[in-house]
Amino acid sequence: MGLFKVTGLLAVGMLIGYSLTLLSNEGQGLSDKRTQYIERKLTNEQHSDLALVKAQELTVANQMPCPHQNSQLSKDETNSVSEITSIIKINSSLKQKYKILEQELRQSEQKIKSLNRQIGELDESDVTDKELLALVPKDYENLVVNFRGQTRDEIFDFHHQPEDLDKGFDLSHNISSFIVSHAYSFGVELNSVVCKKSFCELLINEKERPSWDRIYHDMTRQEWWGFNSTNSSSTTDEDGNIFIYYFMSIQPTKEE
C-alpha cells in the first residue's frame, strides 16, 4: 500500500513537470513570435519613412531650377540689358547731334537773313528823312533817320499798316507788362510799344543804368519772345537819358 502511494506521487510529479515544461516552451514560442512581429512592424515603418523622405527630396529637387538654366537665363538677361543700354546711348548721342545741327541751322538762317538785310540796306529808299521824322517823337528823330534802304521802307510801311488786334496786340501787351513789372522798371521809361503782323516798334528811355540791360536780357528769354532780327539805335542827351529805338521783325509761326 505504501509503495502504491509512492508510485502514484511520482507519476503525478512527472505529469506536473511535463506540463510545466510544455507551458514554458509555448510561452517562449509566443514571446519569440511577438518579438518577430514587432521587429517586422518596425522594419516596415522604417522602410515607409525612408521612402517618404526620398519622395520629398525628389519633389524638392524637381522644383529647384537647374544651375545650368540659371546660368543661361542670367546670360540672356545680361545681353538684353547690354543691348538696351547701347540703344539708349545711341539715342542720346543722336539727340545731342540733332540739337547741334538744329542750332547750326538757326545760326545759318540768321546769317542769311542778316546778309539779305545788309544787301537791302545798300538799296536806295524812296522814303525821305522828313517822312520818317513825322512818324516818331522828337527825342527819337535822330535815331530813326539813321536807317537806310530796306529797313527805312519797312518802318515807313509799318506806320501805315492797320492796327493789329490779334497777335500784335498780345505781343505788345506782353512786352509792356513785362517791362513795367520788372524789378528794374524804376530806371526805365516805356515811351511806346506797337506790334503789328510782322514788326514791333519799341521806344525806351533809360534813366538809370543798367536797368534796361537787365530788363532786356530777361525779356528775351520769355517763351512769347520771338523775333527774327532786331534793328536798334540809341543816343544820350545832356541830362544822361539814353533814348533807344527798336524795330524788330517778328518770327512767323508754322501756320503762317
TIFIGU-362504 format. One record per residue: x, y, z of N, C-alpha, C in turn. Coordinates in pm, 1 decimal, decimal comma, m for minus. Example, Ala and Ser with C-alpha at 12.3 -4.5 7.8 and 13.67 -1.06 7.14 Angstrom:
# TIFIGU-362504
1319,0/m569,0/780,0/1230,0/m450,0/780,0/1320,0/m330,0/780,0
1285,0/m225,0/708,0/1367,0/m106,0/714,0/1290,0/3,0/787,0
//
This chain:
# TIFIGU-362504
85,9/m120,3/0,0/0,0/0,0/0,0/87,6/122,6/0,0
186,0/130,2/80,7/277,8/244,8/84,3/350,3/260,6/m46,5
384,3/146,4/m103,6/454,5/152,6/m233,4/366,3/211,9/m340,4
238,8/176,5/m334,0/144,5/225,6/m435,0/134,0/377,4/m426,3
130,0/432,7/m308,9/119,3/578,4/m291,3/244,0/647,3/m344,5
356,3/583,8/m315,1/480,2/646,2/m362,6/483,3/650,2/m512,7
439,5/537,1/m572,7/438,8/530,9/m721,5/343,1/633,8/m776,7
230,1/648,4/m713,5/131,9/747,6/m762,7/184,0/889,2/m752,2
250,2/916,4/m640,7/304,5/1051,9/m624,9/409,2/1081,2/m729,2
493,8/979,8/m760,7/595,6/1000,1/m865,5/531,9/1028,8/m999,5
426,2/953,7/m1029,4/358,5/972,7/m1159,3/299,9/1112,5/m1169,4
235,4/1153,9/m1058,7/176,1/1290,0/m1059,4/284,9/1396,2/m1073,9
396,8/1375,2/m1005,4/505,2/1472,5/m1015,1/560,7/1481,2/m1154,4
576,0/1365,0/m1217,8/626,7/1364,5/m1355,0/529,2/1436,1/m1447,4
399,1/1413,9/m1428,0/298,1/1476,8/m1513,9/301,9/1628,9/m1497,4
313,5/1670,9/m1371,6/319,5/1816,4/m1347,1/443,8/1876,4/m1409,3
556,5/1805,6/m1397,6/680,1/1857,4/m1455,9/671,2/1868,9/m1605,7
609,8/1767,2/m1669,3/594,6/1770,7/m1815,8/507,3/1886,6/m1857,1
399,0/1906,6/m1780,5/305,6/2015,4/m1813,7/375,3/2150,6/m1802,0
453,7/2169,5/m1696,9/525,2/2296,2/m1680,2/624,1/2321,4/m1793,8
693,3/2209,7/m1831,2/788,8/2222,3/m1943,4/718,4/2262,4/m2070,7
602,3/2197,6/m2093,4/525,5/2228,3/m2215,7/479,4/2371,9/m2215,1
426,7/2415,1/m2099,2/379,2/2554,3/m2091,4/494,5/2654,4/m2109,4
611,0/2618,2/m2054,8/727,6/2706,1/m2068,9/770,3/2719,2/m2212,0
766,8/2605,2/m2285,5/805,1/2609,4/m2428,3/706,7/2690,9/m2508,8
575,9/2673,6/m2479,5/473,4/2751,2/m2554,8/488,6/2900,4/m2526,4
516,2/2933,5/m2395,9/533,7/3075,8/m2361,8/652,0/3136,3/m2433,7
758,9/3054,5/m2440,7/877,6/3102,3/m2512,1/849,0/3122,2/m2658,0
769,2/3029,7/m2715,3/735,8/3041,4/m2858,0/651,2/3164,2/m2883,9
554,7/3190,4/m2794,7/470,4/3309,0/m2811,0/553,6/3437,6/m2798,5
647,1/3436,2/m2705,9/732,9/3555,0/m2687,3/818,3/3579,7/m2808,9
871,9/3469,4/m2866,7/953,0/3484,9/m2987,8/869,7/3536,3/m3102,6
747,9/3486,1/m3117,8/660,8/3530,6/m3227,2/625,1/3678,7/m3210,4
597,0/3716,8/m3086,1/561,9/3857,5/m3061,9/680,6/3948,4/m3094,8
799,7/3903,1/m3055,3/920,1/3981,3/m3084,3/942,7/3994,1/m3233,1
923,2/3885,0/m3307,5/939,9/3887,9/m3452,9/838,1/3981,0/m3518,2
716,6/3979,5/m3467,1/610,1/4065,5/m3521,9/644,9/4213,1/m3503,1
691,5/4240,9/m3381,1/727,1/4381,1/m3351,5/843,7/4426,1/m3438,8
942,4/4336,9/m3457,2/1057,4/4371,5/m3540,8/1015,4/4395,8/m3683,9
925,6/4307,0/m3736,5/878,3/4326,2/m3874,5/802,7/4459,4/m3887,4
721,3/4490,8/m3787,0/643,8/4615,3/m3789,0/735,5/4737,4/m3792,5
838,1/4734,3/m3706,9/932,4/4847,0/m3702,6/1009,2/4859,8/m3833,4
1048,1/4743,0/m3887,8/1121,3/4745,4/m4015,6/1037,4/4805,9/m4125,8
909,2/4763,7/m4133,1/819,0/4815,7/m4236,0/800,3/4967,2/m4220,1
785,7/5012,7/m4094,3/767,2/5156,8/m4071,1/892,8/5233,9/m4110,1
1010,5/5174,2/m4078,8/1134,6/5241,3/m4118,3/1145,5/5253,8/m4268,8
1111,5/5143,5/m4339,6/1113,3/5148,4/m4487,2/1014,6/5250,6/m4539,5
896,5/5258,6/m4478,4/794,9/5354,5/m4522,0/842,2/5497,3/m4501,3
901,2/5524,2/m4382,2/952,0/5659,2/m4355,6/1064,7/5696,0/m4450,0
1152,0/5598,6/m4474,9/1263,2/5623,7/m4566,3/1214,4/5653,7/m4707,1
1112,4/5581,3/m4751,7/1056,0/5604,4/m4885,3/991,0/5741,8/m4892,8
921,6/5783,9/m4783,7/857,4/5915,2/m4781,3/961,1/6026,9/m4788,2
1069,4/6011,8/m4712,6/1175,8/6112,6/m4714,2/1237,7/6124,0/m4853,2
1263,0/6010,2/m4919,2/1321,8/6012,5/m5053,9/1226,0/6077,7/m5153,2
1095,9/6049,3/m5138,1/996,9/6109,8/m5228,7/994,2/6261,1/m5211,3
1001,3/6309,7/m5086,9/1002,9/6453,4/m5062,1/1128,3/6518,4/m5119,7
1242,2/6452,2/m5101,1/1366,9/6505,7/m5157,0/1361,3/6513,9/m5308,1
1301,2/6413,6/m5370,8/1289,0/6413,5/m5517,1/1198,9/6526,1/m5565,1
1089,5/6552,0/m5490,8/997,8/6661,0/m5528,0/1066,8/6796,7/m5519,7
1140,3/6818,9/m5410,7/1213,5/6944,8/m5394,6/1317,7/6961,8/m5504,0
1386,2/6853,3/m5537,2/1488,5/6858,7/m5641,7/1427,5/6894,3/m5776,2
1307,5/6842,7/m5804,5/1240,7/6871,3/m5931,4/1195,2/7016,2/m5937,6
1157,5/7072,9/m5822,5/1111,1/7211,0/m5821,0/1224,1/7310,6/m5833,4
1340,8/7276,8/m5791,6/1456,0/7367,6/m5799,5/1507,6/7374,8/m5942,2
1534,4/7503,6/m5992,0/1586,6/7517,3/m6128,3/1726,8/7460,4/m6140,8
1752,5/7416,3/m6256,9/1883,5/7359,3/m6286,3/1989,0/7469,4/m6286,8
2103,2/7448,1/m6225,4/2208,5/7552,0/m6225,9/2245,3/7596,9/m6365,9
2242,1/7506,4/m6460,6/2274,4/7542,9/m6599,0/2170,3/7638,3/m6656,0
2040,9/7614,9/m6622,2/1935,4/7703,3/m6669,2/1951,0/7841,5/m6608,2
1983,4/7845,4/m6476,8/2005,1/7975,5/m6412,9/2116,3/8052,0/m6482,1
2221,7/7984,1/m6511,9/2334,3/8047,1/m6579,2/2294,0/8098,5/m6715,9
2211,4/8019,0/m6788,8/2169,2/8058,7/m6921,7/2076,7/8181,3/m6915,7
1980,4/8179,7/m6820,9/1889,5/8292,0/m6806,4/1966,3/8418,5/m6769,2
2059,5/8404,9/m6677,3/2138,2/8520,0/m6635,6/2216,7/8577,4/m6752,3
2268,8/8493,8/m6836,6/2344,8/8538,7/m6953,2/2254,4/8610,6/m7051,9
2132,3/8556,1/m7074,9/2037,8/8620,4/m7166,3/1995,6/8756,4/m7113,5
1967,5/8762,5/m6982,5/1928,4/8889,7/m6924,0/2040,2/8992,3/m6935,2
2162,4/8947,6/m6912,7/2277,1/9038,2/m6923,2/2289,9/9093,1/m7065,1
2270,1/9008,5/m7163,0/2276,9/9052,2/m7302,9/2167,4/9153,6/m7333,4
2045,2/9129,4/m7280,2/1934,3/9221,4/m7304,2/1962,4/9358,0/m7242,8
2012,4/9359,4/m7120,5/2045,6/9485,3/m7053,6/2154,4/9559,6/m7129,8
2251,6/9485,2/m7178,5/2360,7/9546,7/m7254,7/2308,6/9609,5/m7383,9
2217,2/9538,7/m7452,1/2160,7/9591,3/m7576,8/2078,8/9716,7/m7550,6
1995,8/9714,2/m7443,9/1914,6/9830,3/m7410,9/2002,2/9950,3/m7376,8
2106,6/9926,8/m7298,0/2198,6/10034,8/m7261,7/2265,2/10094,4/m7385,2
2302,7/10006,9/m7478,7/2366,4/10053,8/m7601,9/2270,1/10138,5/m7684,5
2142,8/10095,1/m7691,6/2041,8/10170,3/m7767,8/2018,6/10306,3/m7704,6
2011,5/10311,1/m7570,2/1990,0/10437,8/m7500,5/2105,0/10534,4/m7527,6
2228,2/10483,2/m7526,0/2344,4/10568,1/m7552,2/2341,0/10622,9/m7694,8
2305,7/10536,2/m7790,0/2298,5/10579,7/m7930,4/2190,3/10685,1/m7947,3
2074,0/10661,7/m7883,8/1963,3/10756,2/m7893,4/2001,4/10891,3/m7833,6
2067,4/10888,5/m7719,0/2111,5/11012,6/m7655,2/2212,1/11086,9/m7742,1
2302,1/11012,3/m7804,5/2402,2/11073,7/m7892,6/2336,5/11137,3/m8013,9
2236,7/11067,5/m8071,2/2167,0/11121,3/m8188,1/2088,8/11247,5/m8152,7
2026,8/11247,7/m8034,1/1953,0/11366,4/m7991,5/2046,9/11485,4/m7975,7
2163,7/11459,7/m7918,2/2260,2/11566,2/m7899,4/2308,8/11620,5/m8033,7
2335,7/11530,0/m8128,8/2379,0/11573,3/m8261,1/2268,3/11652,0/m8331,6
2142,8/11607,3/m8311,0/2029,8/11677,7/m8373,1/2018,9/11820,5/m8319,4
2035,0/11836,1/m8186,8/2027,8/11969,4/m8127,7/2137,9/12059,8/m8182,0
2257,8/12002,0/m8197,5/2369,8/12080,5/m8250,3/2341,8/12124,2/m8393,5
2292,9/12029,6/m8476,2/2261,1/12061,9/m8615,4/2147,7/12163,9/m8624,1
2048,4/12149,1/m8534,9/1937,0/12243,8/m8534,2/1985,3/12384,1/m8498,7
2074,7/12392,8/m8402,1/2130,4/12521,6/m8364,1/2214,1/12581,4/m8476,7
2293,6/12498,7/m8542,3/2373,7/12547,2/m8655,2/2284,3/12595,5/m8769,4
2171,5/12524,6/m8789,6/2078,4/12566,4/m8894,4/2019,3/12703,3/m8862,9
1979,1/12723,3/m8737,5/1923,6/12854,0/m8699,5/2027,6/12964,6/m8716,2
2151,0/12934,9/m8678,3/2256,1/13034,5/m8693,8/2279,8/13067,3/m8841,0
2275,7/12963,5/m8925,3/2293,7/12986,0/m9069,4/2179,2/13068,6/m9125,9
2057,6/13039,6/m9080,6/1942,6/13116,4/m9127,9/1953,1/13262,1/m9085,3
1998,7/13284,9/m8960,9/2015,8/13421,9/m8913,7/2121,7/13496,3/m8995,4
2230,1/13424,8/m9029,2/2335,4/13487,5/m9110,4/2283,0/13523,4/m9248,7
2204,6/13431,7/m9307,0/2147,9/13458,5/m9440,6/2055,4/13580,1/m9436,4
1971,2/13585,9/m9332,4/1879,0/13699,2/m9320,2/1955,8/13828,8/m9297,9
2062,2/13818,8/m9217,0/2142,8/13938,0/m9192,6/2210,4/13987,1/m9320,2
2261,2/13890,4/m9398,3/2324,6/13928,4/m9525,2/2223,3/13987,9/m9621,7
2104,3/13927,9/m9626,1/1999,3/13981,6/m9713,3/1959,9/14122,3/m9671,5
1956,6/14143,6/m9538,2/1921,4/14276,6/m9490,3/2032,2/14377,5/m9524,2
2156,0/14334,1/m9511,3/2266,7/14423,6/m9545,4/2263,5/14459,8/m9693,7
2228,8/14359,8/m9775,1/2216,6/14387,8/m9918,5/2103,2/14486,6/m9943,6
1992,5/14463,2/m9864,4/1878,6/14554,8/m9879,5/1911,6/14695,7/m9836,2
2000,9/14707,7/m9736,4/2039,2/14840,4/m9689,4/2116,7/14918,0/m9796,2
2178,3/14843,4/m9885,3/2255,2/14909,8/m9990,8/2164,5/14972,8/m10096,1
2041,5/14922,8/m10102,4/1947,2/14979,6/m10199,2/1897,4/15115,5/m10151,2
1879,0/15205,8/m10241,0/1826,9/15336,7/m10206,4/1678,1/15327,9/m10175,1
1635,5/15402,1/m10072,9/1494,7/15406,2/m10035,1/1431,4/15535,1/m10086,4
1304,4/15522,8/m10121,3/1231,3/15640,1/m10168,2/1172,8/15721,0/m10052,2
1185,9/15667,8/m9931,1/1130,7/15737,1/m9813,1/1229,2/15844,7/m9768,7
1182,4/15965,5/m9755,3/1269,2/16076,7/m9717,7/1281,8/16087,3/m9565,6
1382,8/16162,1/m9521,1/1400,4/16184,7/m9377,3/1278,1/16254,9/m9319,1
1223,0/16348,6/m9392,6/1107,2/16422,8/m9345,1/989,1/16330,3/m9319,3
970,5/16234,2/m9405,5/860,5/16138,2/m9387,9/880,9/16051,3/m9263,5
1003,6/16012,9/m9235,9/1031,7/15932,8/m9117,0/1018,2/16015,3/m8989,4
1066,3/16139,3/m8991,2/1061,1/16223,5/m8872,5/917,6/16246,5/m8826,7
826,1/16242,7/m8920,0/685,6/16264,8/m8885,9/624,0/16144,6/m8815,1
694,8/16033,4/m8808,5/637,8/15909,3/m8753,5/674,3/15885,5/m8607,4
776,8/15953,9/m8553,2/825,2/15923,0/m8418,1/834,1/16051,3/m8334,3
836,7/16036,1/m8200,6/853,7/16153,1/m8113,0/987,5/16222,4/m8137,5
998,0/16347,1/m8095,2/1114,8/16429,2/m8123,2/1244,0/16369,1/m8070,4
1237,7/16306,9/m7950,6/1359,8/16251,0/m7890,8/1418,3/16135,6/m7972,6
1339,7/16079,9/m8066,0/1385,0/15963,9/m8143,6/1404,8/15996,8/m8291,9
1393,6/16124,9/m8326,3/1404,3/16164,6/m8466,7/1543,0/16133,2/m8523,2
1645,9/16167,1/m8448,0/1781,8/16144,2/m8497,2/1815,8/15995,2/m8506,1
1738,9/15913,3/m8438,2/1764,5/15769,8/m8441,2/1701,2/15704,0/m8563,7
1578,7/15739,0/m8592,8/1507,3/15672,0/m8699,8/1564,7/15707,3/m8838,2
1620,2/15826,1/m8850,5/1673,0/15865,7/m8981,4/1806,3/15797,4/m9010,9
1861,9/15726,8/m8912,8/1987,5/15654,7/m8935,8/1968,3/15530,8/m9022,6
1846,2/15482,2/m9030,3/1820,6/15360,3/m9106,8/1813,3/15391,6/m9255,5
1862,0/15294,3/m9332,1/1867,6/15312,1/m9476,5/1802,1/15193,9/m9548,1
1780,6/15212,5/m9676,0/1737,9/15104,9/m9764,4/1611,4/15033,7/m9720,6
1619,1/14901,1/m9713,6/1503,2/14816,8/m9687,0/1441,2/14845,6/m9550,4
1524,5/14867,0/m9447,9/1471,6/14893,0/m9314,3/1391,9/15023,1/m9310,8
1439,4/15122,5/m9377,3/1366,7/15250,3/m9384,9/1230,4/15229,5/m9449,7
1226,5/15150,3/m9555,3/1098,2/15121,5/m9622,0/1003,3/15046,7/m9528,1
1059,8/14950,8/m9453,1/976,9/14870,0/m9363,0/920,0/14954,5/m9249,5
997,8/15047,0/m9194,9/948,4/15135,8/m9089,2/835,9/15224,3/m9142,5
856,2/15276,2/m9258,1/753,4/15362,1/m9318,3/625,4/15282,7/m9344,5
637,7/15164,4/m9401,6/519,8/15080,9/m9428,2/451,1/15038,3/m9298,0
531,1/15010,8/m9194,5/476,9/14967,2/m9065,5/380,2/15070,9/m9008,6
418,8/15196,2/m9016,9/334,8/15302,1/m8959,9/209,1/15327,6/m9042,3
203,5/15275,5/m9159,6/85,1/15294,0/m9243,5/m1,4/15167,9/m9251,0
36,6/15066,1/m9175,8/m45,5/14945,1/m9169,8/m153,7/14961,1/m9064,3
m266,5/14891,2/m9083,5/m374,6/14899,4/m8984,1/m333,3/14837,0/m8851,5
m402,0/14875,8/m8745,9/m373,6/14822,5/m8612,4/m405,0/14673,1/m8608,4
m317,6/14596,6/m8544,0/m335,3/14450,2/m8532,9/m390,7/14418,5/m8394,1
m518,1/14376,4/m8389,3/m583,7/14345,1/m8262,4/m571,3/14197,8/m8224,6
m494,1/14123,9/m8300,9/m478,5/13979,4/m8272,6/m339,4/13954,2/m8212,5
m250,6/13897,8/m8294,3/m117,7/13864,1/m8245,5/m39,1/13987,7/m8205,1
m50,6/14094,5/m8279,9/22,2/14217,0/m8248,9/m18,1/14274,7/m8114,0
m148,6/14274,8/m8086,9/m196,4/14327,6/m7959,9/m142,8/14245,0/m7842,4
m146,1/14111,9/m7854,9/m97,4/14024,9/m7747,4/51,7/14045,8/m7721,8
129,9/14057,5/m7829,0/273,5/14075,5/m7813,1/306,4/14211,0/m7751,1
233,8/14314,6/m7791,5/253,0/14447,7/m7731,9/222,3/14444,8/m7582,7
114,6/14376,0/m7547,4/75,8/14365,0/m7406,3/182,1/14289,5/m7325,8
235,1/14180,9/m7382,7/338,6/14103,0/m7312,5/463,2/14187,1/m7286,1
504,6/14263,5/m7386,7/624,7/14345,7/m7372,0/604,9/14455,1/m7267,7
495,9/14529,2/m7278,2/472,8/14639,8/m7184,5/453,4/14589,7/m7041,7
379,8/14478,9/m7026,2/357,0/14423,6/m6891,8/486,3/14376,4/m6828,8
572,2/14314,5/m6908,5/698,2/14264,4/m6854,6/788,0/14379,9/m6811,2
793,8/14485,1/m6891,2/882,1/14597,4/m6859,6/837,5/14667,8/m6732,2
708,7/14701,3/m6720,6/661,7/14780,2/m6606,2/659,1/14698,9/m6477,4
658,4/14566,2/m6487,2/653,8/14482,3/m6366,8/791,5/14428,2/m6327,3
892,7/14459,7/m6405,7/1026,8/14409,3/m6376,0/1087,2/14482,4/m6255,2
1177,8/14414,3/m6185,9/1240,3/14471,5/m6066,7/1320,1/14597,5/m6097,6
1368,7/14611,8/m6222,4/1447,6/14728,7/m6261,0/1365,9/14832,2/m6339,1
1233,4/14821,2/m6330,9/1149,0/14913,9/m6406,9/1161,8/15058,0/m6357,9
1210,7/15076,5/m6234,8/1225,4/15211,9/m6179,9/1323,8/15295,5/m6261,2
1415,2/15229,3/m6331,9/1516,4/15303,9/m6406,8/1485,3/15318,4/m6554,8
1361,4/15279,9/m6594,7/1326,4/15280,9/m6736,6/1190,5/15346,5/m6757,5
1180,3/15419,4/m6864,5/1050,5/15476,1/m6905,7/1012,7/15418,5/m7042,1
897,4/15353,9/m7046,6/847,7/15297,1/m7172,1/765,4/15403,8/m7243,7
819,9/15457,9/m7351,1/751,1/15564,2/m7423,4/650,6/15510,5/m7524,8
681,4/15393,3/m7584,3/587,3/15339,0/m7681,6/625,6/15195,3/m7716,4
522,1/15111,1/m7735,4/542,5/14978,5/m7791,0/422,6/14947,5/m7879,4
451,3/14922,0/m8005,5/346,2/14890,4/m8103,3/390,0/14768,3/m8182,8
304,5/14667,2/m8183,4/331,6/14546,5/m8261,7/217,8/14524,3/m8359,9
257,1/14485,0/m8480,6/157,9/14451,5/m8583,2/189,5/14312,4/m8636,5
147,8/14281,3/m8753,3/158,6/14145,1/m8803,8/302,4/14097,1/m8815,0
392,4/14181,8/m8864,2/528,3/14136,4/m8894,7/637,5/14206,9/m8815,5
606,2/14322,7/m8753,3/710,0/14400,0/m8685,3/659,1/14457,4/m8553,2
756,6/14490,3/m8467,5/730,2/14564,0/m8343,3/821,9/14685,3/m8338,0
767,9/14797,7/m8290,6/847,3/14918,0/m8268,7/844,7/14948,4/m8119,7
964,4/14966,2/m8062,3/977,5/14984,8/m7918,1/1063,7/15107,7/m7890,7
1009,9/15201,5/m7809,7/1081,2/15324,9/m7777,1/1105,1/15328,0/m7625,5
1233,9/15330,2/m7588,2/1273,4/15320,8/m7448,4/1355,2/15443,5/m7407,8
1334,1/15488,7/m7284,1/1417,3/15592,8/m7224,0/1475,8/15534,4/m7095,3
1606,5/15508,4/m7098,0/1673,3/15454,2/m6979,9/1728,4/15569,6/m6897,6
1672,9/15584,8/m6776,2/1712,2/15694,2/m6688,0/1825,1/15654,4/m6594,4
1835,0/15525,2/m6564,8/1937,1/15479,2/m6470,8/1994,0/15346,7/m6519,9
2120,8/15345,4/m6547,5/2186,4/15223,3/m6595,4/2220,7/15131,8/m6478,3
2225,4/14998,7/m6498,0/2198,1/14925,9/m6623,2/2057,0/14866,4/m6625,9
1957,4/14946,9/m6591,3/1820,5/14896,5/m6578,4/1772,3/14828,3/m6705,3
1789,8/14898,3/m6820,3/1735,7/14841,7/m6943,5/1810,9/14715,0/m6985,4
1939,0/14709,9/m6963,6/2014,5/14589,2/m6998,3/1959,9/14467,8/m6922,9
1929,0/14483,8/m6793,2/1875,5/14373,7/m6713,6/1737,1/14333,5/m6763,4
1653,8/14431,2/m6790,9/1517,3/14402,9/m6836,6/1518,8/14333,4/m6972,4
1596,9/14388,4/m7064,3/1601,1/14331,6/m7199,3/1657,9/14189,9/m7197,0
1761,0/14167,8/m7115,6/1821,2/14034,4/m7104,3/1717,2/13932,0/m7059,0
1639,2/13967,4/m6957,2/1538,0/13874,2/m6905,6/1420,7/13858,6/m7002,6
1385,6/13965,8/m7070,3/1270,0/13962,2/m7159,0/1293,6/13872,5/m7279,8
1415,3/13872,4/m7331,5/1444,5/13790,7/m7449,7/1443,0/13641,0/m7420,1
1433,0/13605,4/m7293,1/1428,9/13463,7/m7254,9/1288,2/13414,9/m7223,2
1188,8/13498,3/m7249,0/1049,5/13457,9/m7228,0/999,6/13373,4/m7346,7
905,1/13285,1/m7318,1/853,0/13195,5/m7422,2/786,3/13272,4/m7535,6
722,0/13382,1/m7504,2/649,3/13457,1/m7606,3/741,7/13546,9/m7690,0
867,2/13559,0/m7649,6/960,4/13644,3/m7723,9/1010,0/13569,0/m7846,7
973,7/13617,7/m7963,7/1017,0/13551,6/m8086,2/1035,5/13649,3/m8201,1
1160,8/13688,2/m8227,5/1192,4/13783,1/m8333,8/1306,4/13729,4/m8418,4
1293,8/13748,8/m8548,3/1398,8/13706,4/m8640,9/1520,3/13798,1/m8635,3
1493,0/13927,0/m8628,3/1602,8/14023,9/m8629,7/1561,7/14147,5/m8551,5
1663,1/14219,0/m8505,1/1639,3/14340,4/m8426,1/1730,8/14451,2/m8476,6
1669,6/14563,6/m8514,7/1744,5/14683,0/m8552,7/1726,2/14785,8/m8441,5
1836,7/14840,7/m8395,7/1827,2/14936,3/m8285,3/1926,5/15050,0/m8305,3
1892,5/15161,5/m8243,1/1979,3/15278,4/m8245,6/1954,7/15355,0/m8116,2
2059,3/15417,9/m8062,3/2044,2/15486,9/m7933,9/2124,2/15616,6/m7932,7
2083,8/15705,8/m7843,4/2152,8/15832,2/m7824,4/2134,2/15877,5/m7680,5
2226,6/15960,0/m7632,1/2221,1/16008,5/m7494,3/2211,4/16160,3/m7495,8
2115,3/16214,6/m7419,6/2100,9/16360,0/m7415,3/2192,6/16419,2/m7308,2
2186,3/16549,6/m7291,6/2275,8/16619,0/m7199,0/2245,6/16589,4/m7052,4
2126,2/16537,1/m7025,5/2087,8/16502,7/m6888,1/2122,0/16358,5/m6853,0
2178,5/16287,3/m6946,8/2217,5/16149,1/m6921,4/2111,1/16046,1/m6955,6
1998,2/16089,9/m7009,2/1894,9/15996,3/m7051,1/1937,4/15925,5/m7180,3
1917,6/15794,7/m7184,1/1953,0/15716,9/m7302,7/1824,0/15680,4/m7375,3
1808,8/15731,9/m7496,8/1690,7/15702,4/m7577,8/1726,4/15590,9/m7676,2
1644,5/15485,9/m7675,0/1673,1/15367,0/m7755,9/1553,1/15338,9/m7845,0
1580,5/15319,8/m7974,3/1476,5/15288,4/m8071,8/1498,4/15145,3/m8122,4
1393,0/15062,1/m8113,2/1398,3/14923,4/m8161,9/1295,4/14904,3/m8272,5
1339,9/14836,9/m8378,8/1247,8/14793,5/m8484,1/1276,9/14646,0/m8509,1
1183,7/14558,8/m8469,0/1209,9/14414,5/m8463,2/1116,4/14338,1/m8555,2
1173,9/14240,4/m8626,1/1098,2/14155,4/m8718,3/1045,9/14033,4/m8642,2
914,2/14013,5/m8646,3/850,8/13902,9/m8573,9/870,7/13772,6/m8650,5
910,0/13669,9/m8577,0/927,0/13539,4/m8639,1/791,7/13479,4/m8671,6
769,4/13441,3/m8797,1/638,0/13384,3/m8834,6/615,2/13247,9/m8770,6
489,1/13216,9/m8744,0/454,3/13087,2/m8688,3/448,1/12983,7/m8799,9
438,9/12855,0/m8762,5/433,1/12746,6/m8860,6/309,6/12756,6/m8948,0
197,8/12808,7/m8887,1/75,5/12821,8/m8965,2/88,9/12927,2/m9074,4
178,9/13024,6/m9048,8/199,8/13132,1/m9145,3/299,6/13093,1/m9251,8
//
